[in-house]
Amino acid sequence: MSTRPWTLGTIRDMNLQLEAACVEPSCGWFTTYDIDKMITEFGADCELPTDAGGLTCGQCGAPVDFGLAAKAKRAAAG
């Protein structure tokens, strides 16, 4: 059974955020990507790669791991 790749639009529509972190615990590098900015640049149909594509941390050179996380819900105004 094959699965469809994640797109930037799907991530936005599901209220998720794209995060990346260095796998080396002593490094601690971590970032959250601006999905709206990425959609402006690459389009909502842009598919995410199924792996990190050999990306390495700019601080220590270790591999980088990506993940999706649920965004915190905003409190209702009132």
N, C-alpha and C positions, 0 to 999 in steps of 0.2 A: 504494500500500500504506500503510495507516494503522498507527500504533503506539499501544499503550496508554500512557496517562500514568503517570508514576511516582507511587506512593503512599508515604506515610510507612512503612507496614508493609513494603512491598517493599524500601525502603532499609535498614530494620533487618534484615530476613531475609537480605539479601545481604551483611550486614556492611559497609555503606558509610556514609559520613558526608556530610552536606550542608554545604558551605562557601560563603561569600560573600566577595567582595573588591571594593574600589574599583578601577575601571579606570584611575584616574589614578596613574601610577607614583610620583609624588612624594608622594602621600598615604600609601600603605602600609596603609590600614585593611583588616583581615581578621578573619573570625570563623568558628567551627565551631559549628553548631547542635546542641543536645541533642535527638536524635530521640526518645528515650524520653519526655522531657518534652513534646515536641510531640504525640506520640501520646496522652498522657494528656489533653492539652487539646483536640486536634482530632479524634482517632480514627485508627486504623491505615489506614482507607480514604480518608483525606484525600488528594486528588490535588494534586500540585505544579503550579503554572502552567507553561505552556510557555515563558514568558519572564519577565523580572524585573518586568514590569508597571509600568515607569517608575519603579522605586525608585531613589532617589538616596542617596549617601553623606551621613551626618549630619555628617561632619567637613569635607568640601570641596564637596559638592553635585554631584559627578560621578556618572555612572551606576554601578550595582552589578552585578556579574556573579556568577552562581551556578554551582556545579559539584558533582559527586559524586566522592568519592575513596575508595579502599580503606582500611579501618582496618588498623592494624598488628595482626598476630596476637599474642596473649598467649603468653608462654612457659609451657610445661607445668610444673606444680608437681612437684617431685620431689626 
